Amino acid sequence: MNIPREQRQQPGWHVDGNGLAGAMSDIFGRDITDAMGVCNFCGNRAAVAEVPAYNAGPGVVLRCAECDTILMRWATTPISTWLEMPGLRSLEIAMQP
């Protein structure tokens, strides 16, 4: 389902990346909300915690706050997780002390 950007930006349609910290920890094995991503389309650099995250559908979609490009999306089934990062040029995850 392709919902127009103006409608997605209305209150209640999304949370920030912090709202999905637990789900991302399940996938990456640690908290990555402080990881810095670079949008492949516009070059915007932002922490995962700051990007709009949409989780009302069967999966989760994280979009660039500047240009609306899909940065990351995933869906989990009972037997696997499907993960795509089509809009990320890079994802910098700092080493834990």
Backbone bond lengths (Angstrom), bond angles and torsions (degrees), N, CA, C in turn:
res aa  C-N    CA-C-N  psi(-1)  N-CA   C-N-CA  omega(-1)  CA-C   N-CA-C  phi
1 M - - - 1.442 - - 1.526 108.54 -
2 N 1.311 117.15 126.02 1.453 122.23 -178.64 1.527 108.99 -104.58
3 I 1.314 116.54 100.51 1.461 122.92 -178.02 1.529 108.10 -91.38
4 P 1.334 118.96 131.68 1.466 121.09 -179.40 1.537 112.18 -56.34
5 R 1.319 115.56 146.34 1.466 121.72 -177.75 1.533 111.79 -55.47
6 E 1.325 116.74 -42.73 1.460 120.23 -177.90 1.533 110.99 -59.65
7 Q 1.319 116.31 -38.83 1.463 120.11 179.40 1.531 110.74 -72.09
8 R 1.338 117.53 -40.52 1.472 121.25 179.24 1.521 111.81 -62.80
9 Q 1.333 117.93 -27.80 1.455 120.82 -177.14 1.522 113.17 -82.67
10 Q 1.313 117.18 -3.94 1.459 120.59 177.32 1.532 109.69 -70.14
11 P 1.339 117.49 150.07 1.469 120.18 178.65 1.530 111.48 -54.16
12 G 1.324 114.95 139.53 1.449 120.88 177.57 1.518 115.38 94.47
13 W 1.327 117.72 -13.49 1.458 120.38 -178.76 1.517 112.86 -83.47
14 H 1.330 116.94 -24.65 1.463 118.45 -177.52 1.520 110.63 -146.27
15 V 1.317 114.00 165.16 1.461 122.62 171.23 1.522 106.03 -121.35
16 D 1.327 117.47 170.42 1.464 116.92 173.29 1.533 107.91 -86.06
17 G 1.315 116.19 173.02 1.459 121.13 -176.99 1.517 114.07 -55.88
18 N 1.334 117.09 -27.12 1.468 119.59 177.86 1.523 111.53 -60.84
19 G 1.306 117.34 -31.66 1.453 121.39 -178.62 1.513 113.79 -66.02
20 L 1.330 116.44 -14.35 1.462 120.97 -179.61 1.525 112.04 -116.45
21 A 1.323 116.84 19.67 1.465 121.11 -177.40 1.522 112.30 -55.63
22 G 1.314 116.96 -43.36 1.468 120.31 -179.03 1.514 112.20 -64.44
23 A 1.331 116.59 -44.41 1.461 120.49 180.00 1.530 111.06 -64.54
24 M 1.340 116.71 -39.71 1.467 119.30 178.81 1.526 111.03 -69.57
25 S 1.317 117.66 -33.46 1.464 120.88 176.51 1.525 110.67 -63.93
26 D 1.325 116.65 -35.97 1.463 119.95 177.05 1.523 111.33 -62.99
27 I 1.328 117.18 -37.70 1.466 121.66 -178.23 1.533 111.56 -78.33
28 F 1.341 116.76 -48.24 1.456 121.21 -173.09 1.527 114.22 -92.81
29 G 1.324 116.52 -10.14 1.460 119.42 178.70 1.518 114.08 81.11
30 R 1.321 116.72 7.47 1.463 122.58 178.01 1.525 109.42 -168.62
31 D 1.302 115.93 167.83 1.460 121.45 178.54 1.525 108.84 -73.21
32 I 1.326 116.80 122.50 1.471 119.60 178.16 1.522 112.28 -115.61
33 T 1.331 117.59 16.99 1.466 118.80 -178.67 1.518 112.32 -63.30
34 D 1.341 117.86 -22.29 1.466 120.37 177.77 1.529 112.62 -90.86
35 A 1.329 117.78 -1.67 1.465 121.21 177.76 1.528 109.32 -66.23
36 M 1.318 115.69 145.10 1.459 121.30 -178.90 1.528 109.84 -103.52
37 G 1.331 115.29 123.13 1.455 120.69 178.50 1.514 110.81 -109.14
38 V 1.338 115.81 150.37 1.459 122.29 176.88 1.520 107.93 -118.70
39 C 1.327 115.60 123.90 1.461 121.46 179.72 1.525 109.61 -67.69
40 N 1.317 115.73 130.41 1.455 121.80 -179.78 1.528 111.99 -69.79
41 F 1.324 118.16 -22.39 1.459 121.18 -176.58 1.522 112.40 -89.67
42 C 1.359 117.20 -53.08 1.473 119.43 -173.55 1.530 113.65 -107.84
43 G 1.330 118.00 -10.58 1.463 120.53 178.90 1.518 114.59 83.92
44 N 1.333 118.17 2.30 1.459 120.41 178.83 1.532 109.55 -60.57
45 R 1.325 115.75 135.66 1.465 122.01 178.54 1.521 108.06 -113.06
46 A 1.334 116.57 125.20 1.456 120.55 -177.14 1.519 110.19 -152.86
47 A 1.324 114.98 156.05 1.456 120.68 174.62 1.528 108.89 -72.02
48 V 1.314 116.18 146.44 1.460 121.01 177.56 1.525 110.03 -55.54
49 A 1.326 117.34 -35.14 1.472 121.41 -179.75 1.525 112.47 -60.71
50 E 1.324 118.66 -22.52 1.462 122.50 -174.07 1.521 114.33 -94.82
51 V 1.319 118.47 -10.99 1.466 119.41 -174.46 1.522 111.26 -85.83
52 P 1.332 117.27 146.98 1.459 120.19 176.48 1.528 110.44 -64.96
53 A 1.314 115.96 133.90 1.464 122.13 -179.53 1.528 108.66 -124.32
54 Y 1.307 115.63 130.49 1.461 122.53 -177.92 1.526 108.62 -114.16
55 N 1.323 116.50 121.81 1.463 119.51 -176.46 1.529 112.75 -131.39
56 A 1.319 117.50 24.54 1.466 120.70 -179.06 1.521 112.16 -84.06
57 G 1.321 118.17 -13.94 1.463 121.28 -178.70 1.515 111.96 -94.96
58 P 1.305 116.24 -163.34 1.463 119.85 -179.16 1.526 112.98 -71.48
59 G 1.317 116.97 -14.73 1.455 121.94 178.25 1.513 109.87 -135.52
60 V 1.323 115.38 -162.87 1.459 122.16 -178.84 1.526 108.42 -124.82
61 V 1.330 116.30 139.96 1.461 121.65 178.83 1.522 108.90 -129.47
62 L 1.343 117.15 128.13 1.463 122.67 172.55 1.517 107.37 -108.60
63 R 1.350 116.43 130.63 1.461 121.67 -176.69 1.522 110.97 -119.91
64 C 1.327 115.85 152.63 1.459 121.84 174.92 1.529 108.73 -64.59
65 A 1.318 116.37 132.20 1.463 121.09 179.83 1.528 112.08 -70.30
66 E 1.326 117.63 -21.34 1.465 121.17 -178.03 1.527 112.87 -89.63
67 C 1.337 117.57 -47.92 1.463 119.31 -172.09 1.524 114.03 -118.61
68 D 1.320 118.43 -3.31 1.464 124.02 175.66 1.526 113.91 76.36
69 T 1.312 118.71 9.16 1.463 121.71 176.99 1.526 109.86 -63.26
70 I 1.322 116.95 142.89 1.463 120.46 174.84 1.521 107.90 -72.69
71 L 1.323 116.29 115.21 1.458 121.32 179.46 1.522 111.35 -85.46
72 M 1.330 115.62 -47.16 1.450 120.88 -175.07 1.523 108.65 -148.38
73 R 1.317 115.56 144.66 1.457 119.33 173.59 1.519 108.70 -148.59
74 W 1.334 114.44 147.28 1.453 118.78 176.54 1.510 110.50 -151.54
75 A 1.313 113.00 157.08 1.462 121.48 175.23 1.523 106.74 -139.75
76 T 1.320 115.13 141.75 1.456 120.60 -178.90 1.520 109.35 -115.93
77 T 1.321 115.60 132.50 1.459 122.50 175.27 1.527 107.01 -111.06
78 P 1.305 118.20 174.81 1.470 119.26 178.06 1.530 113.95 -61.24
79 I 1.341 117.35 -20.61 1.468 118.43 -176.43 1.527 115.05 -117.49
80 S 1.353 117.98 -8.66 1.468 118.94 -178.63 1.519 111.88 -162.88
81 T 1.331 114.57 169.00 1.457 122.26 173.07 1.520 107.92 -122.53
82 W 1.310 115.98 130.74 1.464 122.56 176.93 1.519 107.46 -101.64
83 L 1.317 117.88 122.75 1.459 123.06 -176.17 1.519 110.09 -126.51
84 E 1.336 116.09 130.52 1.458 122.61 174.70 1.521 108.53 -128.78
85 M 1.315 116.49 144.44 1.464 121.87 175.13 1.526 108.73 -131.69
86 P 1.351 116.95 62.23 1.460 120.27 -173.02 1.521 114.79 -68.66
87 G 1.320 118.09 -27.09 1.454 120.38 -175.39 1.513 115.05 -103.29
88 L 1.319 117.43 6.05 1.465 119.58 179.70 1.521 110.98 -96.25
89 R 1.310 116.14 120.94 1.461 121.02 172.31 1.516 108.91 -72.59
90 S 1.346 114.71 -40.01 1.458 120.04 178.08 1.524 109.72 -156.62
91 L 1.314 115.07 158.61 1.459 122.19 175.30 1.519 106.85 -136.43
92 E 1.328 115.57 110.63 1.469 122.02 -177.30 1.521 108.87 -95.70
93 I 1.328 116.13 112.68 1.461 122.39 179.84 1.526 106.95 -109.98
94 A 1.330 115.93 113.97 1.467 120.39 -177.70 1.530 110.72 -66.93
95 M 1.309 115.79 146.77 1.460 121.57 177.14 1.520 109.13 -70.07
96 Q 1.309 116.68 140.47 1.453 120.67 176.38 1.528 109.11 -82.24
97 P 1.348 117.12 142.28 1.468 119.58 -179.07 1.516 111.83 -67.27
